[in-house]
């Protein structure tokens, strides 16, 4: 299992080189299947999404396809991602993303085959759904919003809560004091990732890119 859990995708040369090392291929040869439905229910400016995709093209030279989980059945999704070295899941609303994973059968495909066959890049919500879910109150204290998709927990592929955008100026409550309070209430391990960082999981080996990730 090869996981690349990030806040904002491949934003720096250091992150790009870490991806190349994880995959075992030069960046120009890495192909990627992108899943981006998590952003569909989020209102507002999507310049961040365009910038993230531009960064992806800047650093990665192989084929890039967009795979729509709602437009395809489970077998068609598997066929569409077959070419890719990496499944790249863009951010947005993590509860909606997990709801969509379960609704379309993608969660089962990930567990049964895809996480063993492909590397997985999570960006923001794409990373969060592989971990544990904090309470709804705790989530809203960080990120705001009040939409309910009936999600009680995430996939738990990793046994900790992933907090993206740590220290970001666009999320003024996403800082150490709130993180410590959340950890005390939730009694779960939390990894907080800055936008220039990533957690790399290569089978049993865990490492950080962009400096040590803040852990509670």
TARAGI-V199645 format. One record per residue. N is the residue number from 1. PSI is psi in whole degrees, -180 to 180 (999 if undefined). OMEGA is omega in radians with two decimals (none if undefined). Layout:
BEGIN
N_PSI_OMEGA, N_PSI_OMEGA
END
This chain:
BEGIN
1_128_-3.12, 2_111_-3.10, 3_140_3.10, 4_95_-3.03, 5_113_-3.02, 6_173_3.07, 7_-37_-2.99, 8_29_3.08, 9_-150_-3.05, 10_84_-3.00, 11_-23_-3.05, 12_164_3.08, 13_-36_3.13, 14_-43_3.10, 15_-40_3.13, 16_-44_3.13, 17_-35_3.09, 18_-38_3.09, 19_-45_3.12, 20_-43_3.13, 21_-41_3.14, 22_-43_-3.10, 23_-30_-3.07, 24_29_3.13, 25_154_2.97, 26_150_-3.11, 27_-36_-3.09, 28_-12_-3.12, 29_-1_-3.09, 30_127_3.11, 31_148_-2.95, 32_135_2.97, 33_121_-3.05, 34_133_3.01, 35_122_-3.00, 36_21_-3.10, 37_-21_-3.09, 38_-26_-3.12, 39_-12_-3.00, 40_-31_-3.09, 41_1_-3.14, 42_121_3.12, 43_168_3.00, 44_-174_-3.05, 45_134_3.14, 46_25_3.07, 47_-35_3.13, 48_-37_-3.13, 49_-43_3.09, 50_-43_3.13, 51_-41_-3.13, 52_-41_3.11, 53_-35_3.06, 54_-41_3.08, 55_-41_3.14, 56_-46_3.13, 57_-33_-3.14, 58_-41_-3.01, 59_-26_-3.03, 60_131_-2.99, 61_-7_-3.11, 62_-170_3.12, 63_145_3.05, 64_120_3.10, 65_153_3.06, 66_127_-3.06, 67_115_-3.09, 68_113_-3.08, 69_-32_-3.12, 70_-23_-3.10, 71_-15_-3.00, 72_150_3.02, 73_175_-3.02, 74_-41_3.14, 75_-37_3.11, 76_-37_3.08, 77_-46_3.12, 78_-41_3.14, 79_-38_-3.11, 80_-30_-3.14, 81_-1_-3.05, 82_-34_-3.09, 83_-21_-2.86, 84_146_2.93, 85_-29_-2.97, 86_137_2.88, 87_121_-3.07, 88_118_-3.08, 89_116_-3.06, 90_160_-3.10, 91_-175_-3.07, 92_-133_3.14, 93_113_-3.06, 94_-34_3.11, 95_-42_3.09, 96_-40_3.14, 97_-45_3.12, 98_-42_3.06, 99_-44_3.14, 100_-41_3.07, 101_-46_-3.10, 102_-44_-3.09, 103_-40_-3.05, 104_-6_-3.08, 105_4_-3.12, 106_-32_3.09, 107_-44_3.12, 108_-42_3.12, 109_-41_3.09, 110_-50_-3.09, 111_-43_-3.00, 112_-41_-3.01, 113_-49_-2.86, 114_-37_3.14, 115_-16_3.05, 116_-20_-3.06, 117_-29_-3.04, 118_152_2.90, 119_154_-3.09, 120_121_2.99, 121_122_2.99, 122_135_3.01, 123_118_3.13, 124_-111_-3.12, 125_-34_3.11, 126_-29_3.04, 127_-42_-3.05, 128_-40_-3.04, 129_-13_3.07, 130_-13_-3.12, 131_-148_3.06, 132_159_3.14, 133_130_2.97, 134_178_3.12, 135_161_3.11, 136_-41_3.12, 137_-42_-3.14, 138_-41_3.12, 139_-47_-3.10, 140_-29_3.10, 141_-28_3.11, 142_-53_-2.86, 143_-11_-3.12, 144_-174_3.13, 145_155_-3.09, 146_20_-3.14, 147_139_-3.06, 148_118_3.11, 149_15_3.07, 150_27_-3.09, 151_124_-3.14, 152_-32_-3.14, 153_163_3.08, 154_-166_-2.97, 155_-27_3.11, 156_25_3.06, 157_-37_2.96, 158_145_-2.97, 159_52_3.07, 160_164_3.08, 161_130_3.10, 162_125_3.10, 163_101_3.11, 164_169_3.05, 165_34_3.13, 166_128_3.12, 167_8_-3.11, 168_139_3.12, 169_-20_3.14, 170_-11_3.11, 171_83_-2.98, 172_-18_3.12, 173_-1_-3.10, 174_73_-3.08, 175_-179_-2.96, 176_-45_-3.08, 177_-45_3.12, 178_-38_3.13, 179_-45_3.14, 180_-40_3.10, 181_-44_3.13, 182_-42_-3.13, 183_-40_3.14, 184_-39_-3.12, 185_-45_-3.02, 186_-27_-3.07, 187_44_3.05, 188_152_3.03, 189_138_3.14, 190_132_3.01, 191_119_-3.12, 192_124_-3.01, 193_127_2.98, 194_167_-3.10, 195_-14_3.10, 196_19_-3.10, 197_168_3.02, 198_153_2.97, 199_125_3.13, 200_126_3.06, 201_112_-3.13, 202_94_-2.98, 203_-111_-3.10, 204_-2_-3.08, 205_128_3.12, 206_131_3.10, 207_166_-3.11, 208_145_3.05, 209_139_-3.13, 210_23_-3.09, 211_167_-3.10, 212_131_3.07, 213_141_-3.14, 214_121_-3.08, 215_136_3.04, 216_999_none
END
